[in-house]
Amino acid sequence: MQIAKTIAEMKALRMKSFGSVGFVPTMGYLHDGHLALVKQAQDENSVIIVSIFVNPTQFGPKEDFRTYPRDTERDLALLEKERTDIVFMPSDKEIYPEGYRSWVEVEKVTDRLEGSCRPGHFRGVATVVAKLFNIVEPTRAYFGQKDAQQALVIKKMVADLNMNLEVIVAATVRENDGLAMSSRNVYLNPQERQAATVLFKALTLAQNLWEKGESNAETIRQKMTSLISKEPLAKIEYVSIADAETLEELTEIDKPALASLAVRFGKTRLIDNTILE
């Protein structure tokens, strides 16, 4: 496994890579969800590249950039075990040198949900992912369904800017009790960790209602909200039933819909979703 810490080093290694390249962008502190993406990339490509970069521009001023969990030594050990070929680990200054002034903005699909709760978040996401794609030049890039809106934004950017790669979105990997794997789960104390299982319960409720014939989106939203509200440690930011492509809120589910939510447990903000189709 080779490690590149500068763009020049990464590009030099990429020039020596033959066949299809699978790329998994991460912010590190890897869990089984990340490793599932690496495994899928292994199955579908000749060369595997993983980036580890905690992107400062996607964090708001009151968010957890400084305290975001980091464990580079552990991450590298896990990636070596998965037979990763190249790990790209740039510094902040390498990606955003002094005088940096260029940004990528994807409109409309970023206005809602995470975009409305976290202003500027998707500008940071789209910009860093575009930069990483330009540096790594992957054949395929892999993302998790847990960050459903992020995946939609990246797919839209790739299509609109005619980027020469395929974006693959893999199913959310969950703990045994249904909680979606996330690097931020480490923030939860034992009581909050137990309380957080209500997210999967609410999404399962939405799936069950839909499968039994309920198509009124507001009815499903209300029942999800009612269930989460019974958990004293849960503070709801949003519960959404939206068009799976545009993220516009639905009144009637007559097309594939994204049931999604953002909920705080103490200082920890968690998101999750499921597709109703």
N, C-alpha and C positions, 0 to 999 in steps of 0.2 A: 504494500500500500504506500502510495506516494502522497506527500503533503505539500500543497502550494499555499504560500502566504502572501504572494503578490500576484497582481493581474498578469504580469509578464511571465511568471513561473507557470501560472495556470494555462496561459495560451501556448506556452512551449510544450507542456505536457499534452494539451489537446491536439497539437499538430502531429504528435507521435501516436495518437489513438486511431485505430482502424476499426471499421465496422460501425454499427449503430451505437449511439451513446445514450444511456439512460441517466437522467439527472434528477436528484432529489434535493431540493433546497430546504434547509432547516435552520432553526435558530438554536440548535443544540439542545442539551439536556434530553437526550434521546430516550424514547420509550418504545414499546412494542408496536405502536402505530407507525412511527417512523421506520422501524425495522421491517414492517410489512411492506412498506413502499420500496425499500431497498431490495427485498426479496423478489417483489414483482418486477422491478427493474432488471434484476439479475436474470429472471426467466425470459425477458423480452429483448435483451440487448447484449452487445459484445463487451462494452466497456461501461463501468458504473462510476459516476462522479456524484459525490455528496458535498454540499456546501454547509458550513457552520458559520453563521453570521447573525448576531443579534442586531437587527436593523434599527438604528435610533430614530429614523424618520417616520416610522409607523407607530411610535409611542407618543401619546399626548403629554403635556407638561406635568400632569398629575398622575400619570400612569407609572408602571413598574419597571422602566428600563434599567435603572441602576440595580434593582434587586432581582431582576429576572434570573431564574436559576441557571447556573453555569457549572459544568463539570467536564472540561475538555478531555482530561485524561481518560475518564470513563467512556466518553463518546467515542474516542479513537479506538479504544479497546473493543467496543461493540462493533464498530464499523470494520475493523480488521477481521474480527470473527466472521463477519458476513462477506468477507472477500471483496470489499470495496477496492476499486483500483486507485482512485484519486480522491483526496479530501481537500477542498478549497476553503481556507480559513483566513480571509482577509481582515485587516484592521479597519476601523471606522474611517481613518484618514486615507486608506487605500481606495475605498469605495467612494468617499466624499472628500476629495482633496480640497485644500483651501481655494476659495473662489468658485466652488461648485454652484451652478445656477440652473440646472436643467431638470425638469420634472415631467412625469407622465401622469395624465389624468384621464380616467375613464368615466364618462358622464352617465347620468340616469341610474344605472344599476348600483351606483355607489351612494345614491341619495338617501337610501332607506336603511333600516335595521342597524347594522354596525356602523354604516356611514353617518347616520343621524346621531348616534350615541358617541361616536369617536371621530370628530371632525379632523380631516387631514390624514386619517389612518390609511385609506386606500390610495391616496397619492403616494405615500411612502411605500406601500406594498407594491404598487404597479411600477414605480420607479426602480426599486431595488431588483425586482424580478426581471424587468426589461434589461437592466445592466447585467445581471447574472446570465441571462440567456445570450446576450451579446458576447460575453466573455467565454462561456462554456460551449456555446453552439451545440446544444443537445439535439438528438433525434426525437427523443421523447422526454417530457418532464412530468413528474409524479407528485400529486397533491392528495390530501385526505378530504373526504366528504364532510368531516366535522366542521371544517371551515368552508361551508358551502358557498357563502357570498364571495369569499376570496377566490374560490375556484371559478365562479362565474365571471368575476372581474378579469382574471388572468386569461380565461378563454376568449373573452371579448377583446382584450388588448391584442392577443395573438392573431385573432381573425382580422381586426381592423387595421393592424399595422403590417399585415402580410408576413408575419414571422414564420420562418421555415422549420416548424417543429409541431409535434402532436402533444396536446395536453391531456393527461390521463388522470381521472379522479377515481380513487379507490375507496371502498367502503370504510366507514368508521370502525376502528378497532376499540373494543370495550372491555372494561373489567368484568369479572364474573357477575357482579350485581348490576351491570348495565351502564355504569358511569363511563362516558367517553374518555379515552386516554388523552391526557393533556399534560404538558410540562407544568402548568399552573396548579395541578392537583396537589403538588407537594406543599402548597401554601395552606391547605385545609387542615384544621385540627381534627381530632377524632370525631367530635360531635358534628362539625361541619361536613366532614367526609360522609358520615352516615346520612345527614340531611340531603346531601347532593344527589342521592339516588332518586329523589323526587323528579329530577329532570327526565330521566329515562322513563319513569312511570307516566309522566305527562305525555311524552311522545308516543308511548305504547297505547295510551288511552286514545290519542288522536288517530292512530292507525286502526285501532279496534272500531272506533266510531265510524270511520270512513269505510272499512270493510263490511260493516253491517248496514251500509246504505245511507249514512248521514252525509249530506252534501252541503249543508249550510255552514259556511266557514265561521260565522260569528258564534254559532252554537258550539262548534269544536273549540274555538278560542276561549269561550267562557268556561267550558268544562275543564280545559287545561289550566286556566288561571285559577279556578276554584280549587283544583287539586293541589297546585303548588302553594296557594295561599294558606293551606292547612298546615304547612311546615313552618314553624315559627322562625327558623333561622334563614328562610329564603326571602330575599327582597327582589321582586320582579322588575326588570328594566323593560322587557317587551316579550309578548307572546304573539306570534305572527302565523297567519295562514296566507301565503302569497303565491302568485304565479311563479313556477319554478324557473322560468327564464328571465322575466322582467323584474321580479320581486314586488310587483304591485299587489297590494292587499286584495283578496278576493271576497266577494259576498257569497258566491255560489261556486263550488268546486266542480268545474266542468272541463278541466284540463289538469295536467300534472301540477301538483302544488307542493310547496316547501313549507312544512310545519317547523318553525324554528323558535328559539327562545334564548334570552340572555337573563341570567339570574345571579345575584350576588349572595355569597355566604360569608359573612364577616367582610374582610377586605378583598376576598377572592371573587373575581367575576368569571363565570363559566358560560359557555355557549354550547348549543347542541341542536340537532335537527333530524328530521326524517322526511323522506319523499312520499307523498300520497299520490299514487298513480295506479 
